Amino acid sequence: MTLGEKIFELRKKCGLSQEQLGEKINVTRQTISNWELGETSPNPEQLKLISKELVSNMLSKKAVMALMQKKDIMVMECGLSIIQMGRI
């Protein structure tokens, strides 16, 4: 897998458009496209920015999902407690 393919895959997993990612790291949509197509490559500083943005985005999504799952568990536990109280 090329660097461009990795950028594309991670950007998609984060739910970002080329334009959105470009805005976050101060490059144009065309620059993101060129990287993903392998026509050009990000310089080391840009690569750091891409990594930081995509990793923080993925961690944020995982944190939200974890909180949602925890909320669902709490709701289920509360429901079970109410059901159990009704049986007593």
Secondary structure, 3 states (H helix, E strand, C coil): CCHHHHHHHHHHHCCCCHHHHHHHHCCCHHHHHHHHHCCCCCCHHHHHHHHHHHHHHHHHHHHHHHHHHHHHHHHHHHHHHHHHHHHC
